[in-house]
């Protein structure tokens, strides 16, 4: 006959609740110790009707049978081997709490006394024997990077996903005894993760101003919160840690708001339950205002960028006009020199020098514009990743690269054409000067 894990869990949890036994549970075994003869006999009868391997030892650590389960040999220790599955299988509430605190790596847990399944950001909790497919959420900011923990063992969780429900708890789930074990530990972990510092004695600190100190979170926190308060604490924790890049800023805003709204109490659960909703609303508003400030700065930066691009394109257009004017002047000068050659006695070498000067002027104008274009292009490439990386690539291309590229193309065409024309005119004038 197969043993009902739930029946075994009910018996064991009942012993623990009455202080009649101590429980140690590992992934492969359940050990119930400090059993009197009456409890040992009751548990032995439950196990005898099953095919689960178990053994009993007396206070001398000798093997014991049912006949020797008497007062003379008490207390007894009974160890049960659990069937191994692909998931972590949990029988007792004590074992469940211990596994949570140990942060067992298994993503899916099967729990003997659980009726309503639930899941956190990193784990799925299901009834014993239920199969479940589960995908954990992406890693979040490590709370230990945000909360200064001065305790010797470091009690701030390193992964808050284990304590964050994917959905708010409802009344049927809240009424589950095994869930209340989770909720109690979760509430304590979340309060620590939302604080500013943990003192060496476990007290929660909020720098403020004003500076606030709360007592260490303790067992029974979930009962003080109640269903609504616990869901509000969960909502605040989700908001603070949902975005890895923004967690530090949100955490700081939450601490500041909590210090401003803190009620006159040293009980952490009472304090959080009283103000966490208002604190969350205030922190969200402050966060939105900070984003507005960033948006205004971003708009200003984009405006400055547009103005800089407009100035660059205007200067390139002006350079192109200067090239055209210089080419026109060079052509007019060379034509005038050819005409002067016919009706003047001026030496030819003087006329040739004037033509060369006109050509050099055209070249200097082209070189000046080309150097300016190269410098501005290099500056845009360097500052793109430093000042304007917040602008999406398509927007940056439409705002900067396209207009700048058109202005550069116009300048290049004008410069090449002007240089070719100036060179040809000077060459022609030279040929005429040397003609007999």
Secondary structure, DSSP 4 states (H G I P E B T S, - for coil): ----HHHHHHHHHHHHHTTS-EEEE-SSEEEEEEE-HHHHHHHHHHHHTSS--EEEE-TTS-B--GGG-SGGG-SEEEEEEPPP-SSEEE-SHHHHHHHHHHT-S-SEEEETT--S-EEBSS-EEEETT------PPPP---GGGTSEE-SSS--S-S-GGGG-BSS---HHHHT-HHHHHHHHHHHHHHHHHTSSEE-TTS-EEE-SSSPEEEPPP-TTHHHHHHHHHHHHHHHHHHHHHS-TTTHHHHHHHHHHHHHHH--S---HHHHHHHHHHHHHHHHHHHHHHHHHHHHHHHHHHHHHHHHHHHHHHHHHHHHHHHHHHHHHHHHHHHHHHHHHHHH----HHHHHHHHHHHHHHHHHHHHHHHHHHHHHHHHHHHHHHHHSTTS-HHHHIIIIIHHHHHHHHHHHHHHHHHHHHHHHHHHHHHHHHH--
